[in-house]
Amino acid sequence: MWIVIYMAQSEDTAKDIQSMLTDEGFLVKSRPIYKNVSDQDNCYEILVPQSEAYEARCILVDKGY
């Protein structure tokens, strides 16, 4: 089961977080929240498997997110 651990305010932030967590060895997905909004104006959910959620959140806190 995938769990949302962060809500990014832009596509660039979502890509940065996804890249950072992937580099740390986590499985990561991101998906837009709204269907009829351009990619630049959309918000994104960052998801990881439930078993990795706590550790991924700790990494985000350590990195200042």
KEVEX-622554 format. One record per residue: residue in one letter; y, x, z of N, C-alpha, C in turn. Coordinates in steps of 0.05 Angstrom, whole numbers, plus 5000, padded with zeros to 4 digits. Example, Ala and Ser with C-alpha at 12.3 -4.5 7.8 and 13.67 -1.06 7.14 Angstrom:
! residues 2
+---------+------+------+------+------+------+------+------+------+------+
| residuo |   ny |   nx |   nz |  cay |  cax |  caz |   cy |   cx |   cz |
+---------+------+------+------+------+------+------+------+------+------+
|       A | 4886 | 5264 | 5156 | 4910 | 5246 | 5156 | 4934 | 5264 | 5156 |
|       S | 4955 | 5257 | 5142 | 4979 | 5273 | 5143 | 5001 | 5258 | 5157 |
+---------+------+------+------+------+------+------+------+------+------+
END
This chain:
! residues 65
+---------+------+------+------+------+------+------+------+------+------+
| residuo |   ny |   nx |   nz |  cay |  cax |  caz |   cy |   cx |   cz |
+---------+------+------+------+------+------+------+------+------+------+
|       M | 4976 | 5017 | 5000 | 5000 | 5000 | 5000 | 5025 | 5018 | 5000 |
|       W | 5044 | 5011 | 4983 | 5069 | 5026 | 4981 | 5090 | 5014 | 4999 |
|       I | 5106 | 5031 | 5012 | 5126 | 5023 | 5031 | 5154 | 5033 | 5022 |
|       V | 5174 | 5016 | 5023 | 5201 | 5025 | 5017 | 5211 | 5041 | 5041 |
|       I | 5221 | 5066 | 5035 | 5231 | 5083 | 5057 | 5261 | 5088 | 5054 |
|       Y | 5272 | 5081 | 5031 | 5301 | 5087 | 5026 | 5311 | 5069 | 5004 |
|       M | 5336 | 5061 | 5006 | 5350 | 5045 | 4986 | 5372 | 5063 | 4975 |
|       A | 5369 | 5072 | 4950 | 5389 | 5089 | 4938 | 5411 | 5072 | 4924 |
|       Q | 5435 | 5081 | 4926 | 5458 | 5066 | 4915 | 5463 | 5072 | 4885 |
|       S | 5449 | 5092 | 4874 | 5453 | 5099 | 4846 | 5427 | 5111 | 4835 |
|       E | 5425 | 5111 | 4809 | 5402 | 5122 | 4795 | 5400 | 5152 | 4801 |
|       D | 5423 | 5166 | 4801 | 5423 | 5195 | 4806 | 5413 | 5202 | 4834 |
|       T | 5421 | 5187 | 4854 | 5411 | 5191 | 4881 | 5381 | 5186 | 4882 |
|       A | 5372 | 5165 | 4869 | 5344 | 5158 | 4869 | 5327 | 5181 | 4857 |
|       K | 5337 | 5192 | 4835 | 5323 | 5214 | 4822 | 5323 | 5239 | 4839 |
|       D | 5345 | 5244 | 4853 | 5347 | 5268 | 4871 | 5327 | 5265 | 4894 |
|       I | 5326 | 5242 | 4906 | 5307 | 5237 | 4928 | 5278 | 5238 | 4919 |
|       Q | 5273 | 5226 | 4896 | 5246 | 5226 | 4886 | 5237 | 5255 | 4880 |
|       S | 5254 | 5270 | 4868 | 5248 | 5298 | 4862 | 5243 | 5314 | 4887 |
|       M | 5261 | 5311 | 4907 | 5258 | 5325 | 4932 | 5232 | 5319 | 4946 |
|       L | 5225 | 5294 | 4948 | 5200 | 5286 | 4961 | 5176 | 5295 | 4945 |
|       T | 5177 | 5294 | 4919 | 5155 | 5303 | 4903 | 5151 | 5333 | 4907 |
|       D | 5173 | 5349 | 4908 | 5171 | 5377 | 4914 | 5158 | 5383 | 4941 |
|       E | 5162 | 5365 | 4960 | 5150 | 5368 | 4986 | 5121 | 5359 | 4987 |
|       G | 5111 | 5349 | 4964 | 5083 | 5341 | 4962 | 5076 | 5312 | 4967 |
|       F | 5096 | 5295 | 4967 | 5092 | 5266 | 4970 | 5088 | 5252 | 4944 |
|       L | 5073 | 5231 | 4944 | 5072 | 5212 | 4921 | 5096 | 5194 | 4924 |
|       V | 5111 | 5191 | 4903 | 5136 | 5176 | 4904 | 5140 | 5158 | 4880 |
|       K | 5149 | 5134 | 4884 | 5157 | 5116 | 4863 | 5186 | 5107 | 4868 |
|       S | 5200 | 5101 | 4847 | 5226 | 5087 | 4851 | 5227 | 5064 | 4831 |
|       R | 5241 | 5043 | 4840 | 5243 | 5019 | 4822 | 5270 | 5006 | 4827 |
|       P | 5282 | 4996 | 4805 | 5308 | 4982 | 4808 | 5304 | 4956 | 4823 |
|       I | 5325 | 4949 | 4837 | 5325 | 4924 | 4853 | 5331 | 4900 | 4835 |
|       Y | 5351 | 4902 | 4819 | 5361 | 4880 | 4802 | 5350 | 4882 | 4774 |
|       K | 5343 | 4859 | 4762 | 5332 | 4859 | 4735 | 5353 | 4859 | 4713 |
|       N | 5376 | 4846 | 4717 | 5396 | 4842 | 4696 | 5421 | 4859 | 4700 |
|       V | 5417 | 4883 | 4711 | 5440 | 4901 | 4717 | 5434 | 4927 | 4703 |
|       S | 5455 | 4940 | 4693 | 5450 | 4966 | 4679 | 5440 | 4986 | 4699 |
|       D | 5426 | 5007 | 4689 | 5415 | 5027 | 4706 | 5436 | 5041 | 4723 |
|       Q | 5460 | 5045 | 4712 | 5481 | 5059 | 4727 | 5492 | 5043 | 4750 |
|       D | 5491 | 5016 | 4748 | 5502 | 4999 | 4768 | 5481 | 4988 | 4788 |
|       N | 5456 | 4995 | 4784 | 5435 | 4984 | 4799 | 5430 | 5000 | 4825 |
|       C | 5416 | 4988 | 4844 | 5406 | 5002 | 4868 | 5376 | 5005 | 4864 |
|       Y | 5365 | 5025 | 4878 | 5337 | 5032 | 4874 | 5322 | 5034 | 4901 |
|       E | 5298 | 5024 | 4901 | 5280 | 5028 | 4924 | 5264 | 5053 | 4920 |
|       I | 5261 | 5069 | 4940 | 5244 | 5093 | 4940 | 5220 | 5085 | 4956 |
|       L | 5196 | 5088 | 4944 | 5171 | 5080 | 4957 | 5152 | 5103 | 4959 |
|       V | 5137 | 5103 | 4981 | 5115 | 5123 | 4985 | 5091 | 5107 | 4996 |
|       P | 5067 | 5119 | 4994 | 5044 | 5106 | 5006 | 5048 | 5103 | 5036 |
|       Q | 5038 | 5081 | 5047 | 5042 | 5075 | 5076 | 5033 | 5098 | 5094 |
|       S | 5012 | 5112 | 5086 | 5002 | 5134 | 5103 | 5021 | 5158 | 5104 |
|       E | 5039 | 5160 | 5085 | 5058 | 5182 | 5084 | 5087 | 5174 | 5092 |
|       A | 5091 | 5149 | 5099 | 5118 | 5138 | 5103 | 5132 | 5153 | 5126 |
|       Y | 5119 | 5157 | 5148 | 5133 | 5169 | 5171 | 5142 | 5198 | 5164 |
|       E | 5124 | 5213 | 5152 | 5131 | 5241 | 5146 | 5153 | 5242 | 5124 |
|       A | 5152 | 5224 | 5105 | 5173 | 5223 | 5085 | 5200 | 5216 | 5096 |
|       R | 5200 | 5197 | 5115 | 5226 | 5190 | 5128 | 5237 | 5213 | 5144 |
|       C | 5219 | 5228 | 5157 | 5228 | 5252 | 5172 | 5241 | 5272 | 5153 |
|       I | 5230 | 5276 | 5130 | 5241 | 5295 | 5110 | 5269 | 5285 | 5102 |
|       L | 5272 | 5259 | 5097 | 5298 | 5248 | 5089 | 5319 | 5252 | 5111 |
|       V | 5311 | 5248 | 5135 | 5330 | 5253 | 5158 | 5337 | 5282 | 5159 |
|       D | 5318 | 5300 | 5157 | 5323 | 5328 | 5158 | 5342 | 5337 | 5135 |
|       K | 5340 | 5324 | 5112 | 5357 | 5331 | 5089 | 5384 | 5316 | 5089 |
|       G | 5388 | 5299 | 5109 | 5414 | 5286 | 5111 | 5417 | 5259 | 5097 |
|       Y | 5395 | 5247 | 5091 | 5396 | 5220 | 5078 | 5393 | 5198 | 5098 |
+---------+------+------+------+------+------+------+------+------+------+
END
